[in-house]
């Protein structure tokens, strides 16, 4: 590996290690080293895997060392690895190539996600809800006026048509929803519903009767 290449990957690796902290190991293997058994020519946060400068190759490095010139090796990104001590790592392996496209080194990132995976299960448990519960969070209103506003919006969402474009059947369906959810138990809800849907008090009662009758027939 050329010195200019090694210098670049050292600087890149140092930046990545600082960005993600002490749990992120970055290592450079020189596949053209005189002694392949000691391929690591640069490493930062080696405590993640317990390796140090001058240590030997990994499985991916051996694969690259034994590949012939006609073998096409692709970078391996975002895959899981495990250390001898049981740490689970999220790893990425990038092959360093010369001007002719031949692999001369490996730039690898190994990020310790052991604790994150343990926390993931706890977080899912804490944030989880019953499978049958609504997918969208139910709003918590501050007063009955806000509650009626929310129910009116929900009735429109149920119908799926803006109020201005609603047919009579659409409005009957919306008012049936309001009745089923107890909206008309709210004081002075009738006038507000009439204004919202652009109907008279008489029409509201008519739609309510129609909604109740259709429910009884189901």
Biotite code that builds the C-alpha atoms (Angstrom):
import biotite.structure as struc

atoms = struc.array([
    struc.Atom([0.000, 0.000, 0.000], chain_id="A", res_id=1, res_name="UNK", atom_name="CA", element="C"),
    struc.Atom([1.331, 3.429, -0.918], chain_id="A", res_id=2, res_name="UNK", atom_name="CA", element="C"),
    struc.Atom([2.208, 5.797, 1.900], chain_id="A", res_id=3, res_name="UNK", atom_name="CA", element="C"),
    struc.Atom([-0.209, 8.418, 0.543], chain_id="A", res_id=4, res_name="UNK", atom_name="CA", element="C"),
    struc.Atom([-3.046, 5.883, 0.647], chain_id="A", res_id=5, res_name="UNK", atom_name="CA", element="C"),
    struc.Atom([-2.207, 4.848, 4.186], chain_id="A", res_id=6, res_name="UNK", atom_name="CA", element="C"),
    struc.Atom([-2.028, 8.474, 5.291], chain_id="A", res_id=7, res_name="UNK", atom_name="CA", element="C"),
    struc.Atom([-5.483, 9.187, 3.853], chain_id="A", res_id=8, res_name="UNK", atom_name="CA", element="C"),
    struc.Atom([-7.112, 6.179, 5.504], chain_id="A", res_id=9, res_name="UNK", atom_name="CA", element="C"),
    struc.Atom([-5.432, 6.980, 8.809], chain_id="A", res_id=10, res_name="UNK", atom_name="CA", element="C"),
    struc.Atom([-6.925, 10.469, 8.779], chain_id="A", res_id=11, res_name="UNK", atom_name="CA", element="C"),
    struc.Atom([-10.316, 9.156, 7.669], chain_id="A", res_id=12, res_name="UNK", atom_name="CA", element="C"),
    struc.Atom([-10.272, 6.461, 10.324], chain_id="A", res_id=13, res_name="UNK", atom_name="CA", element="C"),
    struc.Atom([-9.305, 8.919, 13.044], chain_id="A", res_id=14, res_name="UNK", atom_name="CA", element="C"),
    struc.Atom([-12.237, 11.163, 12.081], chain_id="A", res_id=15, res_name="UNK", atom_name="CA", element="C"),
    struc.Atom([-14.698, 8.240, 12.167], chain_id="A", res_id=16, res_name="UNK", atom_name="CA", element="C"),
    struc.Atom([-13.374, 7.020, 15.524], chain_id="A", res_id=17, res_name="UNK", atom_name="CA", element="C"),
    struc.Atom([-13.783, 10.493, 17.026], chain_id="A", res_id=18, res_name="UNK", atom_name="CA", element="C"),
    struc.Atom([-17.226, 10.881, 15.490], chain_id="A", res_id=19, res_name="UNK", atom_name="CA", element="C"),
    struc.Atom([-18.639, 7.680, 17.003], chain_id="A", res_id=20, res_name="UNK", atom_name="CA", element="C"),
    struc.Atom([-16.573, 7.439, 20.161], chain_id="A", res_id=21, res_name="UNK", atom_name="CA", element="C"),
    struc.Atom([-14.646, 4.792, 22.046], chain_id="A", res_id=22, res_name="UNK", atom_name="CA", element="C"),
    struc.Atom([-16.940, 1.978, 20.928], chain_id="A", res_id=23, res_name="UNK", atom_name="CA", element="C"),
    struc.Atom([-15.917, 2.404, 17.306], chain_id="A", res_id=24, res_name="UNK", atom_name="CA", element="C"),
    struc.Atom([-12.799, 0.584, 16.169], chain_id="A", res_id=25, res_name="UNK", atom_name="CA", element="C"),
    struc.Atom([-11.241, 1.536, 12.840], chain_id="A", res_id=26, res_name="UNK", atom_name="CA", element="C"),
    struc.Atom([-8.463, -0.581, 11.362], chain_id="A", res_id=27, res_name="UNK", atom_name="CA", element="C"),
    struc.Atom([-6.336, -0.634, 8.224], chain_id="A", res_id=28, res_name="UNK", atom_name="CA", element="C"),
    struc.Atom([-4.866, -3.877, 6.875], chain_id="A", res_id=29, res_name="UNK", atom_name="CA", element="C"),
    struc.Atom([-2.005, -3.805, 4.384], chain_id="A", res_id=30, res_name="UNK", atom_name="CA", element="C"),
    struc.Atom([-2.401, -6.795, 2.076], chain_id="A", res_id=31, res_name="UNK", atom_name="CA", element="C"),
    struc.Atom([0.994, -6.112, 0.499], chain_id="A", res_id=32, res_name="UNK", atom_name="CA", element="C"),
    struc.Atom([2.851, -6.248, 3.791], chain_id="A", res_id=33, res_name="UNK", atom_name="CA", element="C"),
    struc.Atom([5.994, -8.345, 3.883], chain_id="A", res_id=34, res_name="UNK", atom_name="CA", element="C"),
    struc.Atom([4.479, -10.484, 6.614], chain_id="A", res_id=35, res_name="UNK", atom_name="CA", element="C"),
    struc.Atom([0.770, -11.269, 5.974], chain_id="A", res_id=36, res_name="UNK", atom_name="CA", element="C"),
    struc.Atom([0.465, -12.639, 9.502], chain_id="A", res_id=37, res_name="UNK", atom_name="CA", element="C"),
    struc.Atom([0.855, -9.085, 10.775], chain_id="A", res_id=38, res_name="UNK", atom_name="CA", element="C"),
    struc.Atom([-1.418, -7.174, 8.394], chain_id="A", res_id=39, res_name="UNK", atom_name="CA", element="C"),
    struc.Atom([-2.684, -4.447, 10.748], chain_id="A", res_id=40, res_name="UNK", atom_name="CA", element="C"),
    struc.Atom([-0.712, -1.302, 9.992], chain_id="A", res_id=41, res_name="UNK", atom_name="CA", element="C"),
    struc.Atom([-2.998, 1.144, 11.780], chain_id="A", res_id=42, res_name="UNK", atom_name="CA", element="C"),
    struc.Atom([-5.766, 0.793, 14.368], chain_id="A", res_id=43, res_name="UNK", atom_name="CA", element="C"),
    struc.Atom([-7.740, 3.071, 16.662], chain_id="A", res_id=44, res_name="UNK", atom_name="CA", element="C"),
    struc.Atom([-9.887, 1.933, 19.607], chain_id="A", res_id=45, res_name="UNK", atom_name="CA", element="C"),
    struc.Atom([-8.402, -1.534, 19.337], chain_id="A", res_id=46, res_name="UNK", atom_name="CA", element="C"),
    struc.Atom([-9.853, -2.397, 22.750], chain_id="A", res_id=47, res_name="UNK", atom_name="CA", element="C"),
    struc.Atom([-13.160, -3.087, 20.966], chain_id="A", res_id=48, res_name="UNK", atom_name="CA", element="C"),
    struc.Atom([-11.793, -6.328, 19.493], chain_id="A", res_id=49, res_name="UNK", atom_name="CA", element="C"),
    struc.Atom([-8.674, -6.622, 21.643], chain_id="A", res_id=50, res_name="UNK", atom_name="CA", element="C"),
    struc.Atom([-6.360, -6.188, 18.667], chain_id="A", res_id=51, res_name="UNK", atom_name="CA", element="C"),
    struc.Atom([-3.322, -3.976, 18.257], chain_id="A", res_id=52, res_name="UNK", atom_name="CA", element="C"),
    struc.Atom([-0.861, -2.736, 15.666], chain_id="A", res_id=53, res_name="UNK", atom_name="CA", element="C"),
    struc.Atom([0.931, -5.650, 14.018], chain_id="A", res_id=54, res_name="UNK", atom_name="CA", element="C"),
    struc.Atom([-1.783, -8.219, 14.717], chain_id="A", res_id=55, res_name="UNK", atom_name="CA", element="C"),
    struc.Atom([-2.949, -10.627, 12.050], chain_id="A", res_id=56, res_name="UNK", atom_name="CA", element="C"),
    struc.Atom([-5.744, -10.824, 9.507], chain_id="A", res_id=57, res_name="UNK", atom_name="CA", element="C"),
    struc.Atom([-9.458, -11.496, 9.972], chain_id="A", res_id=58, res_name="UNK", atom_name="CA", element="C"),
    struc.Atom([-11.625, -13.842, 7.886], chain_id="A", res_id=59, res_name="UNK", atom_name="CA", element="C"),
    struc.Atom([-12.301, -11.105, 5.328], chain_id="A", res_id=60, res_name="UNK", atom_name="CA", element="C"),
    struc.Atom([-8.603, -10.301, 5.085], chain_id="A", res_id=61, res_name="UNK", atom_name="CA", element="C"),
    struc.Atom([-7.722, -13.950, 4.504], chain_id="A", res_id=62, res_name="UNK", atom_name="CA", element="C"),
    struc.Atom([-10.358, -14.130, 1.785], chain_id="A", res_id=63, res_name="UNK", atom_name="CA", element="C"),
    struc.Atom([-8.796, -11.142, 0.064], chain_id="A", res_id=64, res_name="UNK", atom_name="CA", element="C"),
    struc.Atom([-5.269, -12.513, 0.448], chain_id="A", res_id=65, res_name="UNK", atom_name="CA", element="C"),
    struc.Atom([-6.231, -15.826, -1.158], chain_id="A", res_id=66, res_name="UNK", atom_name="CA", element="C"),
    struc.Atom([-8.296, -14.327, -3.970], chain_id="A", res_id=67, res_name="UNK", atom_name="CA", element="C"),
    struc.Atom([-6.763, -14.425, -7.431], chain_id="A", res_id=68, res_name="UNK", atom_name="CA", element="C"),
    struc.Atom([-6.662, -11.474, -9.794], chain_id="A", res_id=69, res_name="UNK", atom_name="CA", element="C"),
    struc.Atom([-9.843, -12.550, -11.553], chain_id="A", res_id=70, res_name="UNK", atom_name="CA", element="C"),
    struc.Atom([-11.887, -12.789, -8.344], chain_id="A", res_id=71, res_name="UNK", atom_name="CA", element="C"),
    struc.Atom([-14.344, -9.953, -7.885], chain_id="A", res_id=72, res_name="UNK", atom_name="CA", element="C"),
    struc.Atom([-14.608, -8.961, -4.234], chain_id="A", res_id=73, res_name="UNK", atom_name="CA", element="C"),
    struc.Atom([-17.304, -6.509, -3.209], chain_id="A", res_id=74, res_name="UNK", atom_name="CA", element="C"),
    struc.Atom([-17.198, -4.247, -0.181], chain_id="A", res_id=75, res_name="UNK", atom_name="CA", element="C"),
    struc.Atom([-19.158, -5.648, 2.763], chain_id="A", res_id=76, res_name="UNK", atom_name="CA", element="C"),
    struc.Atom([-21.188, -2.966, 4.485], chain_id="A", res_id=77, res_name="UNK", atom_name="CA", element="C"),
    struc.Atom([-23.213, -2.921, 7.685], chain_id="A", res_id=78, res_name="UNK", atom_name="CA", element="C"),
    struc.Atom([-23.034, -6.569, 8.726], chain_id="A", res_id=79, res_name="UNK", atom_name="CA", element="C"),
    struc.Atom([-22.787, -8.190, 12.160], chain_id="A", res_id=80, res_name="UNK", atom_name="CA", element="C"),
    struc.Atom([-19.643, -9.681, 13.669], chain_id="A", res_id=81, res_name="UNK", atom_name="CA", element="C"),
    struc.Atom([-18.807, -11.011, 17.126], chain_id="A", res_id=82, res_name="UNK", atom_name="CA", element="C"),
    struc.Atom([-15.654, -10.945, 19.202], chain_id="A", res_id=83, res_name="UNK", atom_name="CA", element="C"),
    struc.Atom([-14.270, -13.845, 21.206], chain_id="A", res_id=84, res_name="UNK", atom_name="CA", element="C"),
    struc.Atom([-15.518, -12.139, 24.369], chain_id="A", res_id=85, res_name="UNK", atom_name="CA", element="C"),
    struc.Atom([-19.082, -12.044, 23.017], chain_id="A", res_id=86, res_name="UNK", atom_name="CA", element="C"),
    struc.Atom([-19.349, -8.410, 21.909], chain_id="A", res_id=87, res_name="UNK", atom_name="CA", element="C"),
    struc.Atom([-21.668, -7.884, 18.950], chain_id="A", res_id=88, res_name="UNK", atom_name="CA", element="C"),
    struc.Atom([-20.310, -5.454, 16.377], chain_id="A", res_id=89, res_name="UNK", atom_name="CA", element="C"),
    struc.Atom([-21.785, -3.685, 13.382], chain_id="A", res_id=90, res_name="UNK", atom_name="CA", element="C"),
    struc.Atom([-19.020, -3.879, 10.811], chain_id="A", res_id=91, res_name="UNK", atom_name="CA", element="C"),
    struc.Atom([-18.166, -2.541, 7.381], chain_id="A", res_id=92, res_name="UNK", atom_name="CA", element="C"),
    struc.Atom([-15.254, -3.642, 5.206], chain_id="A", res_id=93, res_name="UNK", atom_name="CA", element="C"),
    struc.Atom([-14.016, -1.520, 2.328], chain_id="A", res_id=94, res_name="UNK", atom_name="CA", element="C"),
    struc.Atom([-11.349, -2.838, -0.031], chain_id="A", res_id=95, res_name="UNK", atom_name="CA", element="C"),
    struc.Atom([-8.539, -0.423, -0.854], chain_id="A", res_id=96, res_name="UNK", atom_name="CA", element="C"),
    struc.Atom([-7.426, -0.718, -4.478], chain_id="A", res_id=97, res_name="UNK", atom_name="CA", element="C"),
    struc.Atom([-4.453, 0.524, -6.469], chain_id="A", res_id=98, res_name="UNK", atom_name="CA", element="C"),
    struc.Atom([-4.588, 2.347, -9.789], chain_id="A", res_id=99, res_name="UNK", atom_name="CA", element="C"),
    struc.Atom([-5.047, -0.960, -11.620], chain_id="A", res_id=100, res_name="UNK", atom_name="CA", element="C"),
    struc.Atom([-7.982, -1.973, -9.461], chain_id="A", res_id=101, res_name="UNK", atom_name="CA", element="C"),
    struc.Atom([-6.103, -4.612, -7.498], chain_id="A", res_id=102, res_name="UNK", atom_name="CA", element="C"),
    struc.Atom([-6.841, -4.923, -3.782], chain_id="A", res_id=103, res_name="UNK", atom_name="CA", element="C"),
    struc.Atom([-3.911, -3.678, -1.724], chain_id="A", res_id=104, res_name="UNK", atom_name="CA", element="C"),
    struc.Atom([-5.529, -3.117, 1.636], chain_id="A", res_id=105, res_name="UNK", atom_name="CA", element="C"),
    struc.Atom([-8.656, -3.131, 3.758], chain_id="A", res_id=106, res_name="UNK", atom_name="CA", element="C"),
    struc.Atom([-10.312, -0.313, 5.667], chain_id="A", res_id=107, res_name="UNK", atom_name="CA", element="C"),
    struc.Atom([-12.649, -1.705, 8.339], chain_id="A", res_id=108, res_name="UNK", atom_name="CA", element="C"),
    struc.Atom([-15.056, -0.211, 10.852], chain_id="A", res_id=109, res_name="UNK", atom_name="CA", element="C"),
    struc.Atom([-16.257, -2.231, 13.845], chain_id="A", res_id=110, res_name="UNK", atom_name="CA", element="C"),
    struc.Atom([-18.831, -0.503, 16.036], chain_id="A", res_id=111, res_name="UNK", atom_name="CA", element="C"),
    struc.Atom([-19.754, -2.109, 19.346], chain_id="A", res_id=112, res_name="UNK", atom_name="CA", element="C"),
    struc.Atom([-23.559, -2.354, 19.524], chain_id="A", res_id=113, res_name="UNK", atom_name="CA", element="C"),
    struc.Atom([-23.736, -4.901, 22.350], chain_id="A", res_id=114, res_name="UNK", atom_name="CA", element="C"),
    struc.Atom([-25.351, -2.513, 24.831], chain_id="A", res_id=115, res_name="UNK", atom_name="CA", element="C"),
    struc.Atom([-27.528, -0.928, 22.163], chain_id="A", res_id=116, res_name="UNK", atom_name="CA", element="C"),
    struc.Atom([-28.955, -4.336, 21.241], chain_id="A", res_id=117, res_name="UNK", atom_name="CA", element="C"),
    struc.Atom([-29.659, -5.046, 24.893], chain_id="A", res_id=118, res_name="UNK", atom_name="CA", element="C"),
    struc.Atom([-31.371, -1.667, 25.254], chain_id="A", res_id=119, res_name="UNK", atom_name="CA", element="C"),
    struc.Atom([-33.304, -2.205, 22.035], chain_id="A", res_id=120, res_name="UNK", atom_name="CA", element="C"),
    struc.Atom([-35.342, -4.994, 23.574], chain_id="A", res_id=121, res_name="UNK", atom_name="CA", element="C"),
    struc.Atom([-36.112, -2.912, 26.649], chain_id="A", res_id=122, res_name="UNK", atom_name="CA", element="C"),
    struc.Atom([-37.059, 0.122, 24.561], chain_id="A", res_id=123, res_name="UNK", atom_name="CA", element="C"),
    struc.Atom([-39.375, -1.954, 22.372], chain_id="A", res_id=124, res_name="UNK", atom_name="CA", element="C"),
    struc.Atom([-41.001, -3.387, 25.479], chain_id="A", res_id=125, res_name="UNK", atom_name="CA", element="C"),
    struc.Atom([-41.447, 0.026, 27.086], chain_id="A", res_id=126, res_name="UNK", atom_name="CA", element="C"),
    struc.Atom([-42.760, 1.667, 23.899], chain_id="A", res_id=127, res_name="UNK", atom_name="CA", element="C"),
    struc.Atom([-44.843, -1.282, 22.765], chain_id="A", res_id=128, res_name="UNK", atom_name="CA", element="C"),
    struc.Atom([-48.642, -1.278, 22.838], chain_id="A", res_id=129, res_name="UNK", atom_name="CA", element="C"),
    struc.Atom([-51.333, -3.904, 22.458], chain_id="A", res_id=130, res_name="UNK", atom_name="CA", element="C"),
    struc.Atom([-51.492, -5.255, 18.881], chain_id="A", res_id=131, res_name="UNK", atom_name="CA", element="C"),
    struc.Atom([-55.169, -4.295, 18.654], chain_id="A", res_id=132, res_name="UNK", atom_name="CA", element="C"),
    struc.Atom([-54.647, -0.690, 19.788], chain_id="A", res_id=133, res_name="UNK", atom_name="CA", element="C"),
    struc.Atom([-54.817, 2.165, 17.237], chain_id="A", res_id=134, res_name="UNK", atom_name="CA", element="C"),
    struc.Atom([-51.586, 2.835, 15.365], chain_id="A", res_id=135, res_name="UNK", atom_name="CA", element="C"),
    struc.Atom([-51.903, 6.613, 15.736], chain_id="A", res_id=136, res_name="UNK", atom_name="CA", element="C"),
    struc.Atom([-51.606, 8.184, 19.202], chain_id="A", res_id=137, res_name="UNK", atom_name="CA", element="C"),
    struc.Atom([-54.923, 9.322, 20.676], chain_id="A", res_id=138, res_name="UNK", atom_name="CA", element="C"),
    struc.Atom([-54.836, 13.050, 21.457], chain_id="A", res_id=139, res_name="UNK", atom_name="CA", element="C"),
    struc.Atom([-55.358, 14.206, 25.032], chain_id="A", res_id=140, res_name="UNK", atom_name="CA", element="C"),
    struc.Atom([-57.498, 17.337, 25.002], chain_id="A", res_id=141, res_name="UNK", atom_name="CA", element="C"),
    struc.Atom([-57.578, 20.079, 27.602], chain_id="A", res_id=142, res_name="UNK", atom_name="CA", element="C"),
    struc.Atom([-61.326, 20.791, 27.634], chain_id="A", res_id=143, res_name="UNK", atom_name="CA", element="C"),
    struc.Atom([-64.639, 19.700, 26.129], chain_id="A", res_id=144, res_name="UNK", atom_name="CA", element="C"),
    struc.Atom([-64.431, 22.323, 23.384], chain_id="A", res_id=145, res_name="UNK", atom_name="CA", element="C"),
    struc.Atom([-61.171, 20.831, 22.190], chain_id="A", res_id=146, res_name="UNK", atom_name="CA", element="C"),
    struc.Atom([-62.680, 17.367, 22.500], chain_id="A", res_id=147, res_name="UNK", atom_name="CA", element="C"),
    struc.Atom([-65.586, 18.276, 20.216], chain_id="A", res_id=148, res_name="UNK", atom_name="CA", element="C"),
    struc.Atom([-63.185, 19.833, 17.705], chain_id="A", res_id=149, res_name="UNK", atom_name="CA", element="C"),
    struc.Atom([-61.150, 16.655, 17.725], chain_id="A", res_id=150, res_name="UNK", atom_name="CA", element="C"),
    struc.Atom([-64.230, 14.459, 17.226], chain_id="A", res_id=151, res_name="UNK", atom_name="CA", element="C"),
    struc.Atom([-65.353, 16.623, 14.312], chain_id="A", res_id=152, res_name="UNK", atom_name="CA", element="C"),
    struc.Atom([-61.958, 16.219, 12.651], chain_id="A", res_id=153, res_name="UNK", atom_name="CA", element="C"),
    struc.Atom([-62.078, 12.476, 13.228], chain_id="A", res_id=154, res_name="UNK", atom_name="CA", element="C"),
    struc.Atom([-65.520, 12.265, 11.634], chain_id="A", res_id=155, res_name="UNK", atom_name="CA", element="C"),
    struc.Atom([-64.187, 13.959, 8.505], chain_id="A", res_id=156, res_name="UNK", atom_name="CA", element="C"),
    struc.Atom([-61.179, 11.635, 8.416], chain_id="A", res_id=157, res_name="UNK", atom_name="CA", element="C"),
    struc.Atom([-63.543, 8.663, 8.732], chain_id="A", res_id=158, res_name="UNK", atom_name="CA", element="C"),
    struc.Atom([-65.573, 9.788, 5.736], chain_id="A", res_id=159, res_name="UNK", atom_name="CA", element="C"),
    struc.Atom([-62.458, 10.718, 3.766], chain_id="A", res_id=160, res_name="UNK", atom_name="CA", element="C"),
    struc.Atom([-64.042, 13.722, 2.067], chain_id="A", res_id=161, res_name="UNK", atom_name="CA", element="C"),
    struc.Atom([-63.725, 17.437, 2.909], chain_id="A", res_id=162, res_name="UNK", atom_name="CA", element="C"),
    struc.Atom([-66.872, 18.906, 4.428], chain_id="A", res_id=163, res_name="UNK", atom_name="CA", element="C"),
    struc.Atom([-67.395, 21.211, 1.441], chain_id="A", res_id=164, res_name="UNK", atom_name="CA", element="C"),
    struc.Atom([-67.561, 18.180, -0.873], chain_id="A", res_id=165, res_name="UNK", atom_name="CA", element="C"),
    struc.Atom([-69.611, 15.896, 1.354], chain_id="A", res_id=166, res_name="UNK", atom_name="CA", element="C"),
    struc.Atom([-72.848, 14.439, 0.087], chain_id="A", res_id=167, res_name="UNK", atom_name="CA", element="C"),
    struc.Atom([-75.877, 13.902, 2.308], chain_id="A", res_id=168, res_name="UNK", atom_name="CA", element="C"),
    struc.Atom([-74.810, 10.268, 2.914], chain_id="A", res_id=169, res_name="UNK", atom_name="CA", element="C"),
    struc.Atom([-71.319, 11.439, 3.861], chain_id="A", res_id=170, res_name="UNK", atom_name="CA", element="C"),
    struc.Atom([-72.730, 13.843, 6.439], chain_id="A", res_id=171, res_name="UNK", atom_name="CA", element="C"),
    struc.Atom([-75.068, 11.196, 7.831], chain_id="A", res_id=172, res_name="UNK", atom_name="CA", element="C"),
    struc.Atom([-72.087, 8.889, 8.243], chain_id="A", res_id=173, res_name="UNK", atom_name="CA", element="C"),
    struc.Atom([-70.064, 11.614, 9.968], chain_id="A", res_id=174, res_name="UNK", atom_name="CA", element="C"),
    struc.Atom([-72.921, 12.493, 12.312], chain_id="A", res_id=175, res_name="UNK", atom_name="CA", element="C"),
    struc.Atom([-73.449, 8.836, 13.107], chain_id="A", res_id=176, res_name="UNK", atom_name="CA", element="C"),
    struc.Atom([-69.791, 8.692, 14.168], chain_id="A", res_id=177, res_name="UNK", atom_name="CA", element="C"),
    struc.Atom([-70.270, 11.748, 16.369], chain_id="A", res_id=178, res_name="UNK", atom_name="CA", element="C"),
    struc.Atom([-73.307, 10.177, 17.976], chain_id="A", res_id=179, res_name="UNK", atom_name="CA", element="C"),
    struc.Atom([-71.513, 6.866, 18.553], chain_id="A", res_id=180, res_name="UNK", atom_name="CA", element="C"),
    struc.Atom([-68.576, 8.609, 20.217], chain_id="A", res_id=181, res_name="UNK", atom_name="CA", element="C"),
    struc.Atom([-70.826, 10.607, 22.557], chain_id="A", res_id=182, res_name="UNK", atom_name="CA", element="C"),
    struc.Atom([-70.186, 13.995, 20.962], chain_id="A", res_id=183, res_name="UNK", atom_name="CA", element="C"),
    struc.Atom([-73.761, 15.112, 21.504], chain_id="A", res_id=184, res_name="UNK", atom_name="CA", element="C"),
    struc.Atom([-73.401, 14.638, 25.251], chain_id="A", res_id=185, res_name="UNK", atom_name="CA", element="C"),
    struc.Atom([-71.215, 17.756, 25.222], chain_id="A", res_id=186, res_name="UNK", atom_name="CA", element="C"),
    struc.Atom([-73.128, 20.905, 26.132], chain_id="A", res_id=187, res_name="UNK", atom_name="CA", element="C"),
    struc.Atom([-74.107, 23.066, 23.126], chain_id="A", res_id=188, res_name="UNK", atom_name="CA", element="C"),
    struc.Atom([-72.558, 20.579, 20.704], chain_id="A", res_id=189, res_name="UNK", atom_name="CA", element="C"),
    struc.Atom([-75.588, 20.710, 18.376], chain_id="A", res_id=190, res_name="UNK", atom_name="CA", element="C"),
    struc.Atom([-75.141, 24.308, 17.149], chain_id="A", res_id=191, res_name="UNK", atom_name="CA", element="C"),
    struc.Atom([-71.416, 23.783, 16.616], chain_id="A", res_id=192, res_name="UNK", atom_name="CA", element="C"),
    struc.Atom([-72.006, 20.592, 14.604], chain_id="A", res_id=193, res_name="UNK", atom_name="CA", element="C"),
    struc.Atom([-74.633, 22.395, 12.510], chain_id="A", res_id=194, res_name="UNK", atom_name="CA", element="C"),
    struc.Atom([-72.234, 25.235, 11.758], chain_id="A", res_id=195, res_name="UNK", atom_name="CA", element="C"),
    struc.Atom([-69.378, 22.823, 11.005], chain_id="A", res_id=196, res_name="UNK", atom_name="CA", element="C"),
    struc.Atom([-71.359, 20.847, 8.438], chain_id="A", res_id=197, res_name="UNK", atom_name="CA", element="C"),
    struc.Atom([-73.395, 23.806, 7.151], chain_id="A", res_id=198, res_name="UNK", atom_name="CA", element="C"),
    struc.Atom([-76.775, 22.344, 8.067], chain_id="A", res_id=199, res_name="UNK", atom_name="CA", element="C"),
    struc.Atom([-79.782, 23.504, 10.044], chain_id="A", res_id=200, res_name="UNK", atom_name="CA", element="C"),
    struc.Atom([-80.864, 22.230, 13.435], chain_id="A", res_id=201, res_name="UNK", atom_name="CA", element="C"),
    struc.Atom([-83.804, 20.484, 11.792], chain_id="A", res_id=202, res_name="UNK", atom_name="CA", element="C"),
    struc.Atom([-81.479, 18.776, 9.284], chain_id="A", res_id=203, res_name="UNK", atom_name="CA", element="C"),
    struc.Atom([-79.188, 17.653, 12.098], chain_id="A", res_id=204, res_name="UNK", atom_name="CA", element="C"),
    struc.Atom([-82.091, 15.916, 13.857], chain_id="A", res_id=205, res_name="UNK", atom_name="CA", element="C"),
    struc.Atom([-83.127, 14.352, 10.563], chain_id="A", res_id=206, res_name="UNK", atom_name="CA", element="C"),
    struc.Atom([-79.595, 13.054, 9.922], chain_id="A", res_id=207, res_name="UNK", atom_name="CA", element="C"),
    struc.Atom([-79.389, 11.759, 13.483], chain_id="A", res_id=208, res_name="UNK", atom_name="CA", element="C"),
    struc.Atom([-82.606, 9.801, 13.053], chain_id="A", res_id=209, res_name="UNK", atom_name="CA", element="C"),
    struc.Atom([-81.352, 8.408, 9.759], chain_id="A", res_id=210, res_name="UNK", atom_name="CA", element="C"),
    struc.Atom([-78.053, 7.439, 11.311], chain_id="A", res_id=211, res_name="UNK", atom_name="CA", element="C"),
    struc.Atom([-79.752, 5.700, 14.225], chain_id="A", res_id=212, res_name="UNK", atom_name="CA", element="C"),
    struc.Atom([-82.118, 3.837, 11.883], chain_id="A", res_id=213, res_name="UNK", atom_name="CA", element="C"),
    struc.Atom([-79.274, 2.626, 9.661], chain_id="A", res_id=214, res_name="UNK", atom_name="CA", element="C"),
    struc.Atom([-77.423, 1.427, 12.752], chain_id="A", res_id=215, res_name="UNK", atom_name="CA", element="C"),
    struc.Atom([-80.480, -0.466, 13.963], chain_id="A", res_id=216, res_name="UNK", atom_name="CA", element="C"),
    struc.Atom([-80.812, -2.222, 10.597], chain_id="A", res_id=217, res_name="UNK", atom_name="CA", element="C"),
    struc.Atom([-77.229, -3.515, 10.674], chain_id="A", res_id=218, res_name="UNK", atom_name="CA", element="C"),
])
